[in-house]
Amino acid sequence: MTVFEPTLSDEKLVAATGRNWEEWLTFLDEAGAVKRTHTEIARWLTDEQGVPGWWAQSITVGYERARGLREPGQRQDGWSVTASKTIEVPIERLFEAFEKESVREQWLPDTELRLRTATAPTSARYDWADGSTRVLVGFESLGPSKSKIALEHEKLPDREIADRMKVWWRERVADLKELLEAS
């Protein structure tokens, strides 16, 4: 069996749901959850057990990981990786570094991102090159001259590609920080 490393503490889980991880895992095993889909488990937890939506999702993901049905970063529609960085520039400037192709090319060369939607200066969603994966970007102001970028590249086809993209994105946001803080 896979080594289970929960993303939520037993204390928080008990406070919110009345059960700890061991109790939830046993309960779900007895209910036959190992043969159900993610959606079926989460819906059953919500509809039949009265678990609030976010907690039902968290318990379901934790159960799937504990039973070897899902690895960290794995989603129903593929793999997902994240990268984030705090940068000493106003949020508008950080947002512009994604939006303006001339700036983006300096830290994200030879990469095609097609804008799906954006809410300046706090978020943007892009299709990656061929449209098979997506990049979701959040921008947070941490003061007049400091902001944070947090991105997620989702729908990656396998773990190997996800591992490579995680390293690649972390290098890219480090290059973005260097570019913006140098100018």
SULFENPE-V100628 format. One record per residue. N is the residue number from 1. RES is the residue in one small letter. PHI is phi in radians with two decimals (999 if undefined). D_LAST is the distance of its C-alpha to the last C-alpha in Angstrom with 2 decimals. Layout:
BEGIN
n=N res=RES phi=PHI d_last=D_LAST
n=N res=RES phi=PHI d_last=D_LAST
END
This chain:
BEGIN
n=1 res=m phi=999 d_last=51.17
n=2 res=t phi=-1.16 d_last=47.40
n=3 res=v phi=-1.28 d_last=46.09
n=4 res=f phi=-1.67 d_last=45.00
n=5 res=e phi=-2.08 d_last=41.95
n=6 res=p phi=-1.12 d_last=41.82
n=7 res=t phi=-1.56 d_last=38.60
n=8 res=l phi=-2.10 d_last=40.56
n=9 res=s phi=-1.29 d_last=42.70
n=10 res=d phi=-1.00 d_last=46.45
n=11 res=e phi=-1.06 d_last=46.31
n=12 res=k phi=-1.16 d_last=44.05
n=13 res=l phi=-1.14 d_last=46.04
n=14 res=v phi=-1.11 d_last=49.35
n=15 res=a phi=-1.05 d_last=48.20
n=16 res=a phi=-1.54 d_last=47.17
n=17 res=t phi=-2.20 d_last=49.87
n=18 res=g phi=1.50 d_last=52.66
n=19 res=r phi=-2.30 d_last=52.34
n=20 res=n phi=-1.59 d_last=50.40
n=21 res=w phi=-1.06 d_last=49.05
n=22 res=e phi=-1.02 d_last=52.31
n=23 res=e phi=-1.15 d_last=54.29
n=24 res=w phi=-1.13 d_last=52.07
n=25 res=l phi=-1.08 d_last=52.17
n=26 res=t phi=-1.11 d_last=55.96
n=27 res=f phi=-1.02 d_last=56.42
n=28 res=l phi=-1.20 d_last=54.40
n=29 res=d phi=-1.03 d_last=56.26
n=30 res=e phi=-1.11 d_last=59.57
n=31 res=a phi=-1.50 d_last=58.48
n=32 res=g phi=1.35 d_last=57.81
n=33 res=a phi=-1.09 d_last=54.07
n=34 res=v phi=-1.07 d_last=53.50
n=35 res=k phi=-1.72 d_last=55.11
n=36 res=r phi=-1.81 d_last=53.09
n=37 res=t phi=-1.38 d_last=49.79
n=38 res=h phi=-0.94 d_last=46.75
n=39 res=t phi=-1.07 d_last=47.45
n=40 res=e phi=-1.11 d_last=51.12
n=41 res=i phi=-1.12 d_last=50.45
n=42 res=a phi=-1.07 d_last=47.91
n=43 res=r phi=-1.13 d_last=50.17
n=44 res=w phi=-1.09 d_last=53.21
n=45 res=l phi=-1.05 d_last=51.48
n=46 res=t phi=-1.27 d_last=50.54
n=47 res=d phi=-1.30 d_last=53.74
n=48 res=e phi=-1.68 d_last=56.38
n=49 res=q phi=-1.90 d_last=55.04
n=50 res=g phi=1.25 d_last=53.23
n=51 res=v phi=-1.44 d_last=49.90
n=52 res=p phi=-1.00 d_last=47.00
n=53 res=g phi=-0.82 d_last=44.68
n=54 res=w phi=-1.11 d_last=41.61
n=55 res=w phi=-1.17 d_last=43.93
n=56 res=a phi=-1.08 d_last=45.98
n=57 res=q phi=-1.11 d_last=42.94
n=58 res=s phi=-1.12 d_last=41.87
n=59 res=i phi=-1.13 d_last=45.44
n=60 res=t phi=-1.09 d_last=45.79
n=61 res=v phi=-1.08 d_last=42.67
n=62 res=g phi=-1.05 d_last=43.79
n=63 res=y phi=-1.10 d_last=47.27
n=64 res=e phi=-1.06 d_last=46.07
n=65 res=r phi=-1.16 d_last=44.00
n=66 res=a phi=-1.11 d_last=46.93
n=67 res=r phi=-1.73 d_last=49.33
n=68 res=g phi=1.28 d_last=47.20
n=69 res=l phi=-1.59 d_last=46.74
n=70 res=r phi=-2.69 d_last=42.95
n=71 res=e phi=-1.78 d_last=40.28
n=72 res=p phi=-0.96 d_last=37.05
n=73 res=g phi=1.57 d_last=34.60
n=74 res=q phi=-1.54 d_last=37.55
n=75 res=r phi=-2.16 d_last=38.29
n=76 res=q phi=-1.08 d_last=41.12
n=77 res=d phi=-1.83 d_last=39.11
n=78 res=g phi=2.24 d_last=37.42
n=79 res=w phi=-1.85 d_last=34.83
n=80 res=s phi=-2.38 d_last=31.64
n=81 res=v phi=-2.25 d_last=28.59
n=82 res=t phi=-2.28 d_last=25.78
n=83 res=a phi=-2.67 d_last=22.33
n=84 res=s phi=-2.59 d_last=20.19
n=85 res=k phi=-2.83 d_last=17.17
n=86 res=t phi=-1.64 d_last=15.94
n=87 res=i phi=-2.28 d_last=12.21
n=88 res=e phi=-1.42 d_last=10.82
n=89 res=v phi=-2.57 d_last=9.89
n=90 res=p phi=-1.10 d_last=12.71
n=91 res=i phi=-1.00 d_last=15.02
n=92 res=e phi=-1.08 d_last=14.68
n=93 res=r phi=-1.20 d_last=11.05
n=94 res=l phi=-1.15 d_last=12.27
n=95 res=f phi=-1.04 d_last=15.35
n=96 res=e phi=-1.05 d_last=13.73
n=97 res=a phi=-1.11 d_last=12.12
n=98 res=f phi=-1.60 d_last=15.83
n=99 res=e phi=-1.26 d_last=17.39
n=100 res=k phi=-1.46 d_last=15.64
n=101 res=e phi=-1.04 d_last=16.96
n=102 res=s phi=-1.12 d_last=14.56
n=103 res=v phi=-1.39 d_last=11.61
n=104 res=r phi=-1.01 d_last=14.19
n=105 res=e phi=-1.08 d_last=15.41
n=106 res=q phi=-1.27 d_last=12.32
n=107 res=w phi=-2.02 d_last=13.00
n=108 res=l phi=-2.32 d_last=16.58
n=109 res=p phi=-1.20 d_last=18.10
n=110 res=d phi=0.95 d_last=21.74
n=111 res=t phi=-2.20 d_last=22.19
n=112 res=e phi=-1.75 d_last=24.06
n=113 res=l phi=-2.06 d_last=23.71
n=114 res=r phi=-1.92 d_last=25.98
n=115 res=l phi=-1.07 d_last=25.43
n=116 res=r phi=-1.69 d_last=28.61
n=117 res=t phi=-2.81 d_last=27.72
n=118 res=a phi=-2.62 d_last=24.96
n=119 res=t phi=-2.19 d_last=25.00
n=120 res=a phi=-1.18 d_last=21.74
n=121 res=p phi=-1.77 d_last=19.78
n=122 res=t phi=-1.84 d_last=21.85
n=123 res=s phi=-2.76 d_last=23.10
n=124 res=a phi=-2.71 d_last=23.37
n=125 res=r phi=-2.20 d_last=25.93
n=126 res=y phi=-2.28 d_last=25.81
n=127 res=d phi=-1.53 d_last=28.43
n=128 res=w phi=-1.52 d_last=27.44
n=129 res=a phi=0.56 d_last=28.39
n=130 res=d phi=-1.42 d_last=32.19
n=131 res=g phi=1.50 d_last=32.35
n=132 res=s phi=-1.40 d_last=34.15
n=133 res=t phi=-2.28 d_last=31.48
n=134 res=r phi=-2.27 d_last=29.11
n=135 res=v phi=-2.12 d_last=25.69
n=136 res=l phi=-1.92 d_last=25.52
n=137 res=v phi=-2.22 d_last=22.28
n=138 res=g phi=-2.03 d_last=22.19
n=139 res=f phi=-2.15 d_last=19.41
n=140 res=e phi=-2.26 d_last=20.20
n=141 res=s phi=-1.38 d_last=18.90
n=142 res=l phi=-2.00 d_last=19.22
n=143 res=g phi=2.51 d_last=18.53
n=144 res=p phi=-1.13 d_last=16.53
n=145 res=s phi=-2.35 d_last=13.16
n=146 res=k phi=-2.62 d_last=14.23
n=147 res=s phi=-2.61 d_last=15.54
n=148 res=k phi=-2.24 d_last=17.28
n=149 res=i phi=-1.96 d_last=17.81
n=150 res=a phi=-2.35 d_last=21.29
n=151 res=l phi=-2.21 d_last=22.60
n=152 res=e phi=-2.32 d_last=26.02
n=153 res=h phi=-1.84 d_last=27.16
n=154 res=e phi=-2.00 d_last=30.86
n=155 res=k phi=1.21 d_last=34.02
n=156 res=l phi=-1.23 d_last=33.35
n=157 res=p phi=-1.28 d_last=36.73
n=158 res=d phi=-2.75 d_last=37.32
n=159 res=r phi=-1.13 d_last=36.30
n=160 res=e phi=-1.05 d_last=35.33
n=161 res=i phi=-1.16 d_last=32.77
n=162 res=a phi=-1.05 d_last=31.56
n=163 res=d phi=-1.07 d_last=31.13
n=164 res=r phi=-1.15 d_last=29.11
n=165 res=m phi=-1.19 d_last=26.91
n=166 res=k phi=-1.09 d_last=26.29
n=167 res=v phi=-1.10 d_last=24.92
n=168 res=w phi=-1.04 d_last=22.96
n=169 res=w phi=-1.14 d_last=21.32
n=170 res=r phi=-1.13 d_last=20.46
n=171 res=e phi=-1.16 d_last=18.72
n=172 res=r phi=-1.12 d_last=16.86
n=173 res=v phi=-1.23 d_last=15.62
n=174 res=a phi=-1.17 d_last=14.62
n=175 res=d phi=-1.12 d_last=12.58
n=176 res=l phi=-1.07 d_last=11.08
n=177 res=k phi=-1.02 d_last=10.26
n=178 res=e phi=-1.06 d_last=8.76
n=179 res=l phi=-1.09 d_last=6.58
n=180 res=l phi=-1.24 d_last=5.55
n=181 res=e phi=-1.36 d_last=5.60
n=182 res=a phi=-1.45 d_last=3.80
n=183 res=s phi=-1.81 d_last=0.00
END
